Structures are given as structure tokens and as C-alpha cells.
Amino acid sequence: MKKEDSKGNLQLKHKNSLSKTKQEITSRPNALIDSKVFEHWYDNLDSASQESFYVFAEEMFSAVQVYLYARFLGYGGSITAVDEWLHRKFDKPDHLAILMDEIEKMQEDIRKLRVDIESSAIKRDVGVARIAAMQKELRSTIAQVDSFLSSKDRKGLLMAGADRALRELGAIFKDDPVEGPLQEASMSVWAKIQFEE
């Protein structure tokens, strides 16, 4: 861009890379609106579905599974609203965080025990036996975390697949005389899947 100075000479005006830029426009919905939409959806469920959903949400520790059940019942919003609702309604322990904290503490205990052995505060043979036992317990806890994560992932995937299959069946037989019995059968299948290990 050219600009004329006070003497009439032309000067080039370079764009400054530090100049203000337009704020980004995002398509993310407002979290408050999203949670109100979820609350409205939940409040408008029939009493049997509302009670069933509440009990399911109370028993499950996975927001994904609760979200899938909500989708099965017709909720079309985001998982963040479901997660926020779960945290507001129920005080659930974070089992994964508890296990990870336990692993961290066990590693610190093993480290301290090694320091005590090196400083001769504990007899070497007794310390080595303790370390072996603690490492065995540590490996067991790590295996428990792996099992927890894989079973959670596996069940979430299974429920997502079942949700998709049941929705597709519902769409195929929409406005068909078998729609009512199919919906009842779908609820039965969903209930069976959610309580399987």
C-alpha cells in the first residue's frame, strides 16, 4: 500500500504482522444453552424413561455410556451437556484417577525403599524381598488399570454399535405396525447390554 508523506514523496506502507486480527468465529455452542437443552430434554421424558435414565446414570461411571443411553432415548445434543449434568447430579469417584494415584504412591514407596537399602537403614535381603513384593503389587495395579480401561472402551464401543443398529432398525420400520413391538424389543436389548460385563 502506498502513502504520500508531508513532502509529497511516496512511501510504501508495509502491513504489520502484529496488527489486530479479526476474532475467530466458532461454531461451538454455548455450554449454558447446551446444558439447558439437556435439562429440558430430561424433564420432558415420560416418567418411566426418566426414572430408568436416572437410575442408569446413577449407576454408571462412564459419561459416554450415559450419553449413548440418552441418545437411545432421543437426545440429540452433545456429550458435554450430559457430562456436566452427571457432575451436577451425582458425586462419583474417579476410579481411574484413584488407581493412577495409587500407582504413583507405590512407585515413590519403592524409590524410598531403595534409598533406605543403599543407606543401610534396612538390611539388603529384607529390602530386596520387600521391593519384589511391592513391584508385584505395582504390576497388579497396572494390570487392573489396563483391564479397567479396556473393559470401559469395549463396553462403550459395544453400546455405541447397539445404539446405531437399534436406531437404524427404528428408522427402517418407522410408521410401520411393527414399530411399537420393535421399540419394546429395542429397550429390552438395551437393558440387557447395559448390565452385561
BAFI-800104 format. One record per residue (C-alpha): residue number from 1; residue in three letters; x, y, z. Coordinates in nm, 2 decimals, m for minus. Layout:
% BAFI-800104
{atom NUM; ALA; {X; Y; Z}}
...
END
This chain:
% BAFI-800104
{atom 1; MET; {0.00; 0.00; 0.00}}
{atom 2; LYS; {0.14; 0.34; m0.09}}
{atom 3; LYS; {0.11; 0.65; 0.12}}
{atom 4; GLU; {0.23; 1.01; 0.05}}
{atom 5; ASP; {0.43; 1.18; 0.32}}
{atom 6; SER; {0.43; 1.56; 0.40}}
{atom 7; LYS; {0.69; 1.64; 0.13}}
{atom 8; GLY; {0.49; 1.46; m0.14}}
{atom 9; ASN; {0.72; 1.16; m0.16}}
{atom 10; LEU; {0.55; 0.82; m0.20}}
{atom 11; GLN; {0.63; 0.57; 0.07}}
{atom 12; LEU; {0.54; 0.20; 0.09}}
{atom 13; LYS; {0.34; 0.12; 0.40}}
{atom 14; HIS; {0.40; m0.25; 0.50}}
{atom 15; LYS; {0.14; m0.44; 0.68}}
{atom 16; ASN; {0.24; m0.50; 1.03}}
{atom 17; SER; {0.22; m0.87; 1.12}}
{atom 18; LEU; {0.14; m0.77; 1.48}}
{atom 19; SER; {m0.18; m0.58; 1.38}}
{atom 20; LYS; {m0.50; m0.68; 1.53}}
{atom 21; THR; {m0.68; m0.96; 1.36}}
{atom 22; LYS; {m1.04; m1.05; 1.34}}
{atom 23; GLN; {m1.16; m1.27; 1.63}}
{atom 24; GLU; {m1.22; m1.63; 1.53}}
{atom 25; ILE; {m1.58; m1.73; 1.46}}
{atom 26; THR; {m1.65; m2.07; 1.60}}
{atom 27; SER; {m1.95; m2.30; 1.57}}
{atom 28; ARG; {m1.92; m2.43; 1.93}}
{atom 29; PRO; {m2.25; m2.39; 2.11}}
{atom 30; ASN; {m2.27; m2.21; 2.44}}
{atom 31; ALA; {m2.23; m2.46; 2.72}}
{atom 32; LEU; {m2.50; m2.30; 2.93}}
{atom 33; ILE; {m2.75; m2.33; 2.64}}
{atom 34; ASP; {m2.64; m2.69; 2.58}}
{atom 35; SER; {m2.70; m2.79; 2.94}}
{atom 36; LYS; {m3.04; m2.62; 2.95}}
{atom 37; VAL; {m3.13; m2.81; 2.63}}
{atom 38; PHE; {m3.03; m3.13; 2.81}}
{atom 39; GLU; {m3.23; m3.04; 3.12}}
{atom 40; HIS; {m3.53; m2.96; 2.91}}
{atom 41; TRP; {m3.50; m3.29; 2.73}}
{atom 42; TYR; {m3.47; m3.48; 3.06}}
{atom 43; ASP; {m3.76; m3.30; 3.21}}
{atom 44; ASN; {m3.98; m3.39; 2.91}}
{atom 45; LEU; {m3.92; m3.76; 2.92}}
{atom 46; ASP; {m4.21; m3.98; 3.03}}
{atom 47; SER; {m4.18; m4.08; 3.40}}
{atom 48; ALA; {m4.07; m4.44; 3.32}}
{atom 49; SER; {m3.80; m4.33; 3.09}}
{atom 50; GLN; {m3.69; m4.05; 3.32}}
{atom 51; GLU; {m3.66; m4.29; 3.62}}
{atom 52; SER; {m3.48; m4.55; 3.40}}
{atom 53; PHE; {m3.24; m4.29; 3.28}}
{atom 54; TYR; {m3.18; m4.15; 3.62}}
{atom 55; VAL; {m3.10; m4.49; 3.77}}
{atom 56; PHE; {m2.88; m4.58; 3.48}}
{atom 57; ALA; {m2.69; m4.25; 3.51}}
{atom 58; GLU; {m2.65; m4.30; 3.89}}
{atom 59; GLU; {m2.50; m4.65; 3.85}}
{atom 60; MET; {m2.27; m4.59; 3.55}}
{atom 61; PHE; {m1.93; m4.42; 3.58}}
{atom 62; SER; {m1.89; m4.35; 3.21}}
{atom 63; ALA; {m2.03; m4.03; 3.07}}
{atom 64; VAL; {m2.01; m4.20; 2.73}}
{atom 65; GLN; {m2.24; m4.48; 2.83}}
{atom 66; VAL; {m2.49; m4.23; 2.98}}
{atom 67; TYR; {m2.47; m4.02; 2.67}}
{atom 68; LEU; {m2.54; m4.33; 2.45}}
{atom 69; TYR; {m2.84; m4.42; 2.66}}
{atom 70; ALA; {m2.96; m4.06; 2.63}}
{atom 71; ARG; {m2.92; m4.08; 2.25}}
{atom 72; PHE; {m3.11; m4.40; 2.25}}
{atom 73; LEU; {m3.39; m4.22; 2.43}}
{atom 74; GLY; {m3.39; m3.95; 2.17}}
{atom 75; TYR; {m3.14; m3.69; 2.30}}
{atom 76; GLY; {m2.97; m3.51; 2.01}}
{atom 77; GLY; {m2.73; m3.27; 2.19}}
{atom 78; SER; {m2.37; m3.30; 2.29}}
{atom 79; ILE; {m2.19; m3.52; 2.53}}
{atom 80; THR; {m2.05; m3.22; 2.72}}
{atom 81; ALA; {m2.40; m3.13; 2.85}}
{atom 82; VAL; {m2.45; m3.49; 2.96}}
{atom 83; ASP; {m2.12; m3.49; 3.14}}
{atom 84; GLU; {m2.19; m3.16; 3.31}}
{atom 85; TRP; {m2.53; m3.29; 3.42}}
{atom 86; LEU; {m2.37; m3.60; 3.56}}
{atom 87; HIS; {m2.12; m3.40; 3.76}}
{atom 88; ARG; {m2.40; m3.18; 3.90}}
{atom 89; LYS; {m2.64; m3.46; 3.99}}
{atom 90; PHE; {m2.40; m3.73; 4.12}}
{atom 91; ASP; {m2.09; m3.73; 4.33}}
{atom 92; LYS; {m1.90; m4.01; 4.15}}
{atom 93; PRO; {m1.54; m4.12; 4.23}}
{atom 94; ASP; {m1.29; m4.12; 3.95}}
{atom 95; HIS; {m1.17; m4.48; 3.98}}
{atom 96; LEU; {m0.90; m4.43; 3.71}}
{atom 97; ALA; {m0.76; m4.13; 3.89}}
{atom 98; ILE; {m0.76; m4.33; 4.22}}
{atom 99; LEU; {m0.57; m4.62; 4.06}}
{atom 100; MET; {m0.32; m4.39; 3.89}}
{atom 101; ASP; {m0.26; m4.21; 4.22}}
{atom 102; GLU; {m0.21; m4.55; 4.39}}
{atom 103; ILE; {0.05; m4.64; 4.12}}
{atom 104; GLU; {0.24; m4.31; 4.17}}
{atom 105; LYS; {0.25; m4.37; 4.55}}
{atom 106; MET; {0.37; m4.72; 4.51}}
{atom 107; GLN; {0.65; m4.61; 4.28}}
{atom 108; GLU; {0.75; m4.35; 4.53}}
{atom 109; ASP; {0.75; m4.61; 4.81}}
{atom 110; ILE; {0.97; m4.84; 4.61}}
{atom 111; ARG; {1.21; m4.55; 4.54}}
{atom 112; LYS; {1.23; m4.46; 4.91}}
{atom 113; LEU; {1.29; m4.83; 5.00}}
{atom 114; ARG; {1.58; m4.84; 4.75}}
{atom 115; VAL; {1.73; m4.53; 4.91}}
{atom 116; ASP; {1.69; m4.69; 5.26}}
{atom 117; ILE; {1.86; m5.00; 5.14}}
{atom 118; GLU; {2.15; m4.80; 4.99}}
{atom 119; SER; {2.19; m4.60; 5.31}}
{atom 120; SER; {2.19; m4.93; 5.51}}
{atom 121; ALA; {1.88; m4.82; 5.71}}
{atom 122; ILE; {1.72; m5.16; 5.61}}
{atom 123; LYS; {1.90; m5.49; 5.56}}
{atom 124; ARG; {1.96; m5.56; 5.20}}
{atom 125; ASP; {1.79; m5.91; 5.19}}
{atom 126; VAL; {1.48; m5.78; 5.37}}
{atom 127; GLY; {1.47; m5.47; 5.15}}
{atom 128; VAL; {1.50; m5.67; 4.83}}
{atom 129; ALA; {1.22; m5.90; 4.94}}
{atom 130; ARG; {1.00; m5.60; 5.01}}
{atom 131; ILE; {1.08; m5.44; 4.68}}
{atom 132; ALA; {0.99; m5.77; 4.50}}
{atom 133; ALA; {0.66; m5.78; 4.68}}
{atom 134; MET; {0.59; m5.41; 4.61}}
{atom 135; GLN; {0.68; m5.45; 4.24}}
{atom 136; LYS; {0.44; m5.75; 4.21}}
{atom 137; GLU; {0.16; m5.54; 4.37}}
{atom 138; LEU; {0.25; m5.25; 4.14}}
{atom 139; ARG; {0.23; m5.47; 3.83}}
{atom 140; SER; {m0.10; m5.60; 3.95}}
{atom 141; THR; {m0.24; m5.24; 3.99}}
{atom 142; ILE; {m0.11; m5.15; 3.64}}
{atom 143; ALA; {m0.29; m5.46; 3.50}}
{atom 144; GLN; {m0.60; m5.35; 3.69}}
{atom 145; VAL; {m0.58; m5.01; 3.52}}
{atom 146; ASP; {m0.54; m5.17; 3.18}}
{atom 147; SER; {m0.83; m5.40; 3.24}}
{atom 148; PHE; {m1.04; m5.11; 3.36}}
{atom 149; LEU; {m0.97; m4.91; 3.05}}
{atom 150; SER; {m1.01; m5.19; 2.80}}
{atom 151; SER; {m1.34; m5.30; 2.95}}
{atom 152; LYS; {m1.47; m4.95; 2.96}}
{atom 153; ASP; {m1.37; m4.89; 2.60}}
{atom 154; ARG; {m1.51; m5.23; 2.49}}
{atom 155; LYS; {m1.84; m5.17; 2.66}}
{atom 156; GLY; {m1.86; m4.82; 2.52}}
{atom 157; LEU; {m1.80; m4.95; 2.17}}
{atom 158; LEU; {m2.05; m5.23; 2.21}}
{atom 159; MET; {m2.31; m4.99; 2.33}}
{atom 160; ALA; {m2.24; m4.74; 2.05}}
{atom 161; GLY; {m2.28; m5.02; 1.80}}
{atom 162; ALA; {m2.60; m5.14; 1.96}}
{atom 163; ASP; {m2.73; m4.78; 1.96}}
{atom 164; ARG; {m2.66; m4.74; 1.59}}
{atom 165; ALA; {m2.82; m5.07; 1.50}}
{atom 166; LEU; {m3.13; m5.01; 1.70}}
{atom 167; ARG; {m3.17; m4.66; 1.56}}
{atom 168; GLU; {m3.13; m4.79; 1.20}}
{atom 169; LEU; {m3.40; m5.06; 1.27}}
{atom 170; GLY; {m3.63; m4.79; 1.41}}
{atom 171; ALA; {m3.58; m4.57; 1.10}}
{atom 172; ILE; {m3.64; m4.86; 0.87}}
{atom 173; PHE; {m3.97; m4.96; 1.04}}
{atom 174; LYS; {m4.09; m4.60; 1.11}}
{atom 175; ASP; {m4.47; m4.57; 1.07}}
{atom 176; ASP; {m4.49; m4.95; 1.03}}
{atom 177; PRO; {m4.73; m5.16; 1.25}}
{atom 178; VAL; {m4.42; m5.34; 1.40}}
{atom 179; GLU; {m4.27; m5.01; 1.52}}
{atom 180; GLY; {m4.42; m5.04; 1.87}}
{atom 181; PRO; {m4.31; m5.40; 1.94}}
{atom 182; LEU; {m3.97; m5.32; 1.78}}
{atom 183; GLN; {m3.93; m5.03; 2.02}}
{atom 184; GLU; {m4.02; m5.25; 2.31}}
{atom 185; ALA; {m3.77; m5.52; 2.19}}
{atom 186; SER; {m3.50; m5.25; 2.15}}
{atom 187; MET; {m3.55; m5.13; 2.51}}
{atom 188; SER; {m3.52; m5.49; 2.63}}
{atom 189; VAL; {m3.20; m5.55; 2.43}}
{atom 190; TRP; {m3.05; m5.22; 2.55}}
{atom 191; ALA; {m3.13; m5.31; 2.91}}
{atom 192; LYS; {m2.96; m5.65; 2.87}}
{atom 193; ILE; {m2.65; m5.50; 2.71}}
{atom 194; GLN; {m2.61; m5.23; 2.97}}
{atom 195; PHE; {m2.59; m5.47; 3.26}}
{atom 196; GLU; {m2.36; m5.73; 3.09}}
{atom 197; GLU; {m1.99; m5.73; 3.19}}
END
